[in-house]
Amino acid sequence: MTEEVSEEIKKEIFELISMPGVEIQDIAEKLNLDYEKVMNVLSDEYLKHNLDYGRRMCCRF
């Protein structure tokens, strides 16, 4: 499902999620994407980089 999202959109999602006060629903509305698609991109990135060990997504981008 995340293959449908371009790298530019993914980068924009990561930039928006790193801003304080921005909700995932706001990102979906701003980028005209489905909420589930945004969540899948974020969860794939979370699992890919194993962010459970103290790394924050906002620091990576």
N, C-alpha and C positions, 0 to 999 in steps of 0.2 A: 504494500500500500504506500510506503514511503517513497518508492521508486517514481511515483507520479509527481512528486514535489521536486522542483528544480533546486540546484545548489544555491542559486540566488535567493530563492524563497526561504530555504533552510537558514542561510546566513542572516536574513532579515528576522526570522523567528528568534534565533539565538540572540541577536542584538536587542530585540524588544523584550525578551524574557529577562535579560540582565538589568533592565531599567527598574528601579524601585517603584512599586505601586502599579505596575502593569499586570493585569490578570490575563490568564490564558484565553478567556472568552473575548477580551479586548483584542488580542492578537488575531484570533480567528475572524472577528468582524473587520478589523483593519485590512487584513490581507485577503478577505473574501474567500476564506477556506472553511472547511468543515472542522468543528471542534475536535472530533475524533482524529482527523488527519494531523492536526497540530500536536495532539497528545501522542500520537504514534511517532512522530518525528522526535519529540522530546524524550520519549521513553527509549527509543533506539539509541539516541545519543547518550543517555544516562547509562544504559547497559554496555554500550561500546567502550566507554571510558571509565567504567567502574567508579562512579562518583560517590559510592558509599564510603570511601576512605578519606573523607574530609575535603575533597576537591569540589569547588563550587563552579557551576556552569558559567556564572558571570565572569569568573577569572580566566576562563579558557578562551573567550572570544574577545 
